Amino acid sequence: MTRTPPLADRRPITLEQLGRSRTSPYAWLRDDNWQTVMKDPSVLKQDIREYLEAENSYTADMLETPTETLREELFQEMRGRIKEDDSSVPAPDGPYAYFTFYRLGEEYGVFARKPVEHAFDESCEPEILFDGHAEGHDLAYFDIGDAHQSPDHKLMAVAVDDKGSEYYTITIRNIDTGEHLPDVIENTTGDFVWGAGSNVIFWVKRDEFGRSCAVYQRVLGSNEDVLIYDEPDPGFFVRVDYSPSERFIFVSAGGHTTSETRFFEVDQINPDLKLIAPRETDIQYSPIDFDGAFYILTNADDAIDFKIVKAPFDAPGRDNWQTVIEHTPGTLILDIDSYQDHLVRLERKNGLPSILIRERASAEEHAITFDEAAYDLGFAGGYDFKSRILRFGYASPATPDQIFDYDMTSRERILRKTREVPSGHEASDYVVERISAPAEDGETIPVTLLRHKSTPVDGTAPLLLYGYGSYGVTVTPDFRTGRLSLVDRGFVYAIAHIRGSQAKGYAWYLDGKLEKKTNTVSDYVAAGRHLVSLGYTSEGNIVGHGASAGGLLMGAASNLDPTLFAGIIAAVPFVDVLTTMSDEDLPLTPPEWPEWGNPITSEDDYETILAYSPIDQVTERPYPAMLITGGLTDPRVTYWEPAKWVATLRHEAPQAGPYFLKINMDAGHGGASGRFEGLKETATEYAFALAVTGKTAALNLSTD
């Protein structure tokens, strides 16, 4: 390295908590006015801005400029795998079929419709409802939340975030005339539904702390928002949705492990919300309507992998729940949906998903499964409640996404769409494998592998090991064209399905949270070590990759076993866990105490979190090179977490690394908006991965 990296000022403050003291030298990087910064980044304090810009300049000079040619090659390669004039499969709704399409070279999609009888007629010109490119192409950031036509098909409502802060504004326009209605609804989560009369919208508010806190009603033309539900618990998220038949609107509130739902008839204005069942700690339930009753997916009564019960509309409380699908340990019911004559559920067993279809009249069941070693399968919407057609999606790491229409009565399967890869793709050129790695305590960790058939398994290949392992989120073995740019260059791409996910059922999640969080980290490292032992790669030739809570994993794994890695890619990393979980004003802190613990009130939680919190455990270790990213308007992992982590790494382990920090000054948690700009960020990550594993000489990573 030929340029001295920025060194953040150390302005120590002492934090006192539960009779314990710790020092925070970089707390000044948190702008006290952060809530305003989320909505208006120009008000960021000047000294903070100067430091972040210095870090960005260093990363540009030392990483981005030397790899410019490689990054452009990767970007063009990845872009060449995208069908630029792509479109979604039309979804019938009454007299129209609605879909999204893209034009060549444009970042954002166009919402459109055709008469339903011409849904698949390519000669029929679509009617444009909302042109995302026209609306957002000249903005630094542009994201579309919900976009829904009114039930009478005369109006189009769209939620847009133009800062990356996840505060969305809903606007409504007349489809025939293109005129905007005077109604503008601000400070929303982007989550809303129409009432049956097409004259009212029920929407979710995001409060000054960035939390989804309430549901309001807007009768069009009234210029007034009426509160219909206010959530008193700051640890609960609120959302609103239709039942499958669209007879009811559900207002749901819940944390990560507890939930509660109210409902009202879709044709009501100033509705009287009715409760299905009161919240109980660690009891989850989610209702749908089917066969004249509520069918409810729940973990009540120790159904750890969930069961399905039913209850009457007029008495839906737990006392009236009758079991329809029994709990089966090891078979996790992920989701349920319904049609007039069929109940559908998505399950995962032995790490692989399947769709089960149950006929209403006979209760006869059959399954939809596939034969690959690892694959992704899920509902894809698309048809109304009265249909006997189920639309689902399928993909694997080597097989591009496919959309099927499946007749649940005749069991006929129609392939509606296969994701096109314009530059060419042969699934047979790739090998997909699923192995089991031994954990420290004797558990076995599923690992999905993708490699080119020409890549040897002799320890010489570099390997990217992706991990997440929190909130029960399971990283599915889907198809991502970007990965091929590494795999085609001799990388093995691996996903570790570690504890904290639900890859092996809900108990797999419970074994990776709270006081068992370190299982997530040790599983990840054990998976990496096992891949070395099997010859997929070698020590010091692994690139760790994780985002958000997966960034926490990257920080903790690099503390635990730094010599395993050639490099670490930590995107928007949640690394200052103890400080964040002690700041109840931050958007996600109260909702996430059930996941991490509450160090404000519990000494045990304080000590548990302190023991693995990446920033608190940084010492002089032989850390690998790291690429660490963040977003200035990110409400989920605030920009100061990655900034403080890099500053700490530079101070505590200056001879290791190097450490590159890239803060997107125009985006939030998801990074750049637009389908092409995001590829540029991926190209930078992959150029870094190629450099740290010696696959390119474009970058000198010596810290001498």
Secondary structure, DSSP 8 states (H G I E B T S, - for coil): --S---------EEEEETTEEEEETTGGGS-TTHHHHHH-GGGS-HHHHHHHHHHHHHHIIIIITTTHHHHHHHHHHHHTTS-TT-B---EEETTEEEEEE--TT-SS-EEEEEEGGGTT-TTS--EEEEEHHHHHTTSS--EEEEEEE-TTSSEEEEEEESSSSS-EEEEEEETTT--EEEEEEEEEEEEEEE-TTSSEEEEEEE-TTS-EEEEEEEETTS--EEEEEE---TT-EEEEEE-TTSSEEEEEEE-SS-EEEEEEETT-SS---EESS---TT--EEEEEETTEEEEEE-TTT-TT-EEEEE-TT--SGGG-EEEE---TTEEEEEEEEETTEEEEEEEETTEEEEEEEETTT--EEEE---SSS-EEEE---S-TT-SEEEEEEE-SSS--EEEEEETTT--EEEEEE---TT---GGGEEEEEEEEE-TTS-EEEEEEEEETTS-SSS-S-EEEE----TT--------GGGHHHHTTT-EEEEE--TTS-TT-HHHHHTTSGGGTHHHHHHHHHHHHHHHHTTSS-TT-EEEEEETHHHHHHHHHHHH-GGGEEEEEEES----HHHHHT-TTSTTHHHHHHHH--TTT-HHHHHHHHHH-GGGG--S----EEEEEEETT-SSS-THHHHHHHHHHHHH-TTS--EEEEEETT-BTTBS-STTHHHHHHHHHHHHHHHHTTS-SS------
